[in-house]
Structures are given as structure tokens and as C-alpha cells.
Amino acid sequence: MITLRARHYRRIANLKLRGQRGTLALTLLIYFAICGIFFLPAYLSAFLPIVPDLVKAANSYYDFHSFFRHEFIDFMFSFLLAYLPYAAGISALLMFFLGAFSLSFKRIGLSLVQGEKIQPEDLFKGFKHYIPSLVLHFLLSILISLWSLLLIVPGIVMHYSYSMSWFILAENPGMPVNEARKKSMQLMEGNKAKLFCLDMSFLGWLLLSALTFGILLLWVMPRILTAHAAFYRNLVPATRDEKPVQVQAES
């Protein structure tokens, strides 16, 4: 394993993403659209019933400022109260698909690091191993949640301890999911802080993404994904059947 810093992984990500940013942006748009389709019924079910009252209240005020100050916040509070139960149910349903999508994205990240071309349909390759991805998703979610009950910090530590599980499963889809989790813990022994620093180096970009209503994520998320894949590949060198990753040369 070569000792690299966060800036090296970011540089590797930039190199590997050359000529593929458009494809990745389209892939992410498809993913966001699928998630949006899940949440659209919840949004409409909560919002449409209050629209007539909202319009009526707006017309009763002389100007928008008075309406906003007296009524709008109350309506938004009512909307959130109606929306959250729907959203919670949809989120629970979406969890049955997030594992497969997570596996797909990790496979995409590994392909990028290996210098392979990706296609939007790669987003669905994780569904070929739907059951292992589902089991791993629920296993990690439950364990991290339980660790978080102690305090937030143990949950964060275990999140990074398990973080390579998805890459391991992506490369070894026949491996038992618990074995992938244990192997991740072994790989991340002494490396959790390094990955944490890598994630923190993207914090500014994530904050900027919030200011752009998530649009910047189409550029930021591929960098994070590829940097994480490079981090994994530095821990687990490519096999003889794979193209070697020139991590040292590109750092």
C-alpha cells in the first residue's frame, strides 16, 4: 500500500474522470429521477389538499409580505406534518433498492479507477446481486444505528470501519456479506482517519452543492465516488486479471 494524502486521491479522481463526467452526470440524474418518482406521490398527497386554502389565504392579504408573515409559515408547517409520515414510508420502501444502487455505484467507481468506460445502464448492474446487496445494506444500517445509540462518535467510527464492504462485495459478489464486512474492518484498521480526512476535504464542495440546490452534486459526487474507489484500490491492489492502477504515478 502506498501512503497517499487526500489531495492525491482527489487528483487521481480528476484524472480518471476525464471524458466520463457527462456519462456520470447522466447516470446520477437517472438515479435522482428514480428517487424523485418514489417521493412524488408523498409530496403531492401532502401538498395538494392544502393548495385551495393556501390560495384563499393568499388572496385575503393585500401584499405577499403580509401573507408570508401571517399565514405562509403556518401552511408550510402543516405541509411538513402531512408530508413526513408519507416520506418516512417511502424512505422505508426505498431502502429495499438502495443496496443494489450502492453496489452499482461502487462497481462504477472501480471501473473508473481501472480506466474502463462506463455507461448509464451500469447503474442497474447491482440488481444482478440484489439479495446480497439488500442483506448488506440492512446489516450495516442496523449495526451502525446500534453503535450510534451509544453516542454519535462510535457510529461514525463504525461507518468508516464498514465503508469498504461495498467495494469488497462489488469485486466478490459471491462472498458472504458478513465476511465482506469483517474484511472491511481489517482493511480499515489504521485507515479510518485517512478516509475521514478525505471526506472532510470535500466538505466545502458539499456545502456549495446545498447552495446550488444540489445541482453541483452532479460534479461533486463522481469525484467522491472515484476518490473512494482509488482509496480502496490502494488498500487492495488489482489482481492479475485487472489493469493495474497507477496510483503512485498519478499522485
N, C-alpha and C positions, 0 to 999 in steps of 0.2 A: 504494500500500500504506500502510495506517495503522499507525503504531507502537503496538503493544499489549504489555502485560505478561502474565505467566502468570495473574495474578488476573482479568484482563479475559476471557481465554479460558475460564476456569473459570466466570465469571459468565454468559458467553454460553451455555455448555453447560447451566447450570442453567435458563436461560430457555427454551432450545429443547427441553429435556426435559420441560417441564411438560405433564402429561396423556398422556405417552407412556412413562413409566417402567415401567408394568406390562407393556406390549407388548414393550418391550426386554428386561425380565427374563424373560418367557416365551420370547422368541427365544433368549436366552443359555442358558436351561435346555434347550431343544431341542438346541442346539449341544453343550452339555456331555454330554447324554444320548447323542448320536451318537458323540462321542469315547469315552464310557464303554463303549458297546457294543463298540467296537473293542478296548478293553483288557480287557474282562471275561473273554474266553477265556484270555488270558495269565495273568490273576490266578488264575483257577480251576485252570488247568493246573499252576501252581506251588504253590498253597496246598492243594488237596485231597489230594495224595499224602502230605503231612506231618501231616494232621489226626489220623489214628489214633495216630501216635507222640506227637503233642502231647498228646492226651487221656490216653494211657497214662502219660506222664511227669508230667502234672499230678496224676493220681491217686496217684502214688507219693510225693508230698510231703504233709506234714502241713498246711501252710498255703500260701497263694498267695505270700507274701513269699519263702519258701524256694525255691519253684518258679521265681519270676521271677529270683531271684538266680543260680540254678544252671543252669537249662535254657532259659528263655524266650528270652534273648538269642541263644543258640546256634541255636534254631529260627528266629528271625527272620533271622539271618544266612544260614541255609540257604535260607530262603524267598527272600531277595533274590538270592542266587546263581542260584536256579532261575528267578526272575521276570525278571531283567534281560535275558537273551537273548530271551525272548518279547516283552518290552516293546520292545526295540530293533527287532525285526522288525515289530511292529505300528506303531511310530512311522514306520518307512520306508514302510509301506503307506499310513499316514495322510497322508504328505506329498503323495500324489497328489490329495488332496482339499482340503488346507489353502489352496492357491492360490485355488480357487473360493470358499471360505468367506471368505478375506481380502478378495477383491474384493466379495463380497456385503456385508460389514460396512462397507467404505469407501463403497459406494453408500448404505447405510443412514445413515451419518454425514452424507453430503452432503444426503440428503433431509431429515434433521432440521434441518440448518443452513438449508435453504431453506424451512423451515416446513411441510413436507409430512408427511402422516400415513403411518406405516409399519405393516406387517403382519408377522406371524411368517413368512409364506411368502417375504418378501423375503430371508430367509436363503439361499435357493436360487437367487436370480437370477444370481449369479455363475457358475453352471454353464452359463448360456447362452453364456458366453465361456470355456469350460473350457480349451481349448488355450492361448490367450494367458495366462490366469491360471496355468496349470501351468508354462509356459515362464518366466514372470516369477518365479515362486516359486523354481524351481530356479536360475535365473540369479542372483538376488540372494543365495540361500543359498550358492552356490558362491563368488561374489565376496567376500561378507562373511567367509566362512570362510577364504579365501585371505589376505585382508587381516589377519585375526586371527592368522594364523600368524606375522606379523612381530612383533606384540605385541598385547595386548588393545586398547590405545587406538586404533590405526589401524582396527581392526574396528568399534569404536564410532563413530568419525568417519564411516566409510563407511556404516554403518547409517543414520545421520541424513542423510547425503548422498542416499541412495536412498529415504528414507522417504516422499516424495511420489509415488513411482512408481505406487503402488496407486490413489491418488486420480486421477492423470492417466489411468491406464488405465480407471478406472471412468467417467470422463467422455468418454473417447475410446477405446472398445473396439476400434476398427479400427486404432489406431495400433500400429506395430511396437513390441514390448516393449522393445527396446534403445533406441529413440527416447524412450520414456517414461522409461527410466532416465536417459538423458542430460538430458532436460528437468528431471527431478527434481534432478539435480546443479546445473543452472543456477539453479533456483528457490531451492535451499538454500544457495547461495553467500552467506555472511554471515548466514545464518539458523539454522545448525545449533545454535549455542549457545542461541538463543532457544527452540528446540523442546526442547533438553536441559533447560533450566530449567523449562519447562512440565511435562515428565515428572517431574522431581525434586520438583515441588510436589505430586505425587500419591503420593510415596514413603511417607509416613505412612499413607495410606489403604490402600496395598497391604500394608504390614506388619500393619495391623489386620485385613485380609482373611485373612491367614495365620492369625491367632489365632482367627478365626471359621470355620476350615476351608473357606475360600473362599466362604462364604455372602455376605459383604459385597461380593464381586466383582459380584454382580448389580446393585449400586448404583454401584460404582466404575467398572467397565468402560464403561458407557454414557457416563459423564462424560468419561472419557479419549477415547473414540471421537469424541464430539461436539466436544470441545475441539480435537482434531487436525483434524477437518473444518473447524472455524472458522479454524484456523491456515492450512490450505490455501486456504480461500476468501479469506482476507486477502491471500495471495500471488497468487492467480489470481481476479480479480473475476468475478462471474457474467456470462454472456453476455446478450445482449438477450432471448433466449427464456426466460430464467430469472428468477425473482423475485429482486430484489436483496436481499442480506443486509445488514441494518442493524447492521454490526459497531460502527461508531463510536457510534451512539445507545445501544447496549446495553452498551457498555464503561464 
